[in-house]
């Protein structure tokens, strides 16, 4: 086990540095496309995105290199469901459309009129809630892979504590809050539409993922009976 941990840490060290550089590309891209490097909302989103990403990466590198290495796995990794590989190839360009359309819509071309301050603040609250949910989910669940697969090599088990004692898919809720909250804060109606489309992709993925977990992960059916809600408490 110690040898395996060291191997994961070495892999993560190199990828950690490149991941930080990769994270910085997104706020740079948003400000570049907006045409205004001093765009306040764009700067706030960039600060949020970089802060959350770097803190999470650093936490995983120091506390859970196994999960960090797992989340670095690319589509097609051993054990990933075939349908999920195709899902990822749809999700990645869809995310790129979402991240690029917001500055074009809200700032450069002004397709959407600026939202009321209250709506922008609500978008900021959604973003903060998203960061908290995503971080707590990864801190609680060492098996929180970005891919739909059973991690047999790590003896994956059901996690039913922390945020997982409230809803079964807190990371998807965190992602949904980000996809909707960011365009609300930036004043992008087209970004909200793209964000809702991405959220619907999550809903479809949940059905496929739960089918796999029902069939292949011991104790998951009992967990579903214990935690009734998939994504939104008291709703679904």
N, C-alpha and C positions, 0 to 999 in steps of 0.2 A: 504493500500500500504506500509506503514512504517513497519507494522508487517511482511509482505511478504519479504521486503528488508532485514530485520534483520534475518529472517529464512535462506534466501539465503546466507547471509554473514557467518552465523554460519556453514552452510554446507561447504562453500568454505574454511573456515579457516583450518579445518582438512585436507581436500583434497589438499589444497595449499601446506602444509608441505610435504605430501607424493608425490605430483607432482614434487617438487624440487628434491627429492631423485630419483624419477623415471627418470627424465630428465638426471641426472648424469650417469645413467646406460649405455646410448648409447655411449658416448665418451669412457667410460671405456671398453665397449664391443669391440669397434673398435680397440683400442690400444692393448687389450688383444689378439684379433684374429690376429692382424698384427704381433705379436711377438716382437714388438719394441716399448717400452713405450716412446721413444724419437723421434718417427716418426714425422717429421715436419708437413707434410700435414695432418696427422691424428690429431695432436695437434691443428692445425689451424681450422679444421672442428669442433673439440670438443669445442673450445673456441667460435666459431660462434654459434653452436647449443645451448650450455648452456646459452650464453649471450642473444640470441634472445628469448629463451623459458622463462627464468627467468624474463626478462624485460616485456614480454607480460603477463605472469601470474600475476606479481605484478601490472601492469597497470589495468588489468581486475578486480583484487581483490579490488583495491582501487576505480576504476572509474565505473566499470560495473559488479557488482557481479551477476546480472541476467544472463548476457551472459556467465560468467565463469561457473555458475551452469549448464547452458544449454549445454555447451561444455563438461561437465563432464558426461552427460547422455550416457548410454551404449546402444548398439543396442538392439532393442526391446522396446524402450521407447514408451509411449503413443503417438499415432498419426504418428509414423514413418511408411513409406510405407513398405509393406512386402518385396518387391523386394530389398529395400535398406538394410534391415537386412542381407540378403544373400550377398549383395555386400560388406558390412563391414567385413563379415567373410572371404571374399576373399582378401580384401585389407590389412587386418592386417597381415596375414602370408606373403603376397607378399612384404609388407614393411620390414618385418623381413629378408626375403631373400635378399632384396636390401641392407639393412644396414650391413649384414654379409658377403655378397659376395665381397664387395669393398675391405676391408683389406686383405681378403684371396687372392684375385686376384692381387692387386696392390703391396702388401708388402710380405706376408708370402710365397706365392708360385710363385709370379712373372709371372703369366700367361700372363699379358699384360706388354709390355715394357713401360718404363716411358715416359709420354707425353712431348712434347716440352713445354718450360716455358710459351710461349704465350698462349697455350691452357689451362694450369693450371691457369693462371691469368684470362682468360675468365671465367673459372669455378668459380673462386672466385667472379668475378663481378656478375655472375648469382646468387650466394648465397646471396650476399648483396642485390641485386634487389629483390630476393625472400623474404628476411626478411622485407624489406620496404613495399612491396605489401601486405604481410600477415598482418603486423601490421596495416597499414592504413585501410585495409578492415575491421578488427575487431574493430578498433577505430571508424569507420564510421557506421558500421552496427551492432546494438545491437542484431539482429536476426540471426547472422552468426553461425548457428548451425552446428555441425559436422554430423548431421543426416538429411535425407530428410523428413521433416515433416513441417506442418503448425502449428505455435505456437499460437493457438487460445487463450490460457490462458494469453498470453501477448499482445493480439491484434496486431499480426504481420501486418506490412504494407510494401509497396514497398519502398526501399531505392534507390534514384537516384542521390545522391550527391557524391562528392569526387571521388574516383577511380571508383565508380559505375556509374559515368556519362561518363566513357570512355569505359569500357567493363562490361558485365553483371556478369562475374564470376572471379573477380580478385584473389580470394583465390585459385582457381584451377590453374591459371597462376602462382601464387607464388609457389604452390606445384610442378608444372612441372619444374620451374626453379631450385628448390632444387633437384629434382630427377635427373636432367641432370647435374646441376652445380657441385654437390658434387663429382660424379665419374670423372668428367673432372679434377677437382682440385687434386683428389687422384690418377689419372692415372689408371682408371679401365674401360676397354672396356666392361666387363661383367656387371659392375655396370650401365653403360650407357644403355645397352640393357634392363636390369631390370627396369631402370628408365623410359625408353620409354614405356615399357609395362604398368607400373603404370599410366603413362600419358594417355595412351589409355583407361584405366579403367575410368579415369576422364571424357574423352570425352563421353563414353557411359553413365556415370552417369548424365552428363549435359542434355542429351536428356530426360531421365526419370524425372529429377528434373524440367525441364522447362514445361513438360506436366502437372505435378502436379500444378505448379505455375499458368499456364494458366487457369486451371480449378478451382482453389480454392483460389487464392489470387487476390483480387480486385485491378485493376489498372495495373496488370503485362503485359497484352497485349499492353496497351498504352506505357508502359516502353520499351517493346521490339521494338516498332516502333521508339521510341526516341533514344535508344542506340542499334545500329545495330549489334555490334560485341559481340560474346559470350566470346571468349577466347583471341584472338590475334587481336589487333587493325588493321583495314584495310585488314585483311586476313579472319578471321572467327569468 
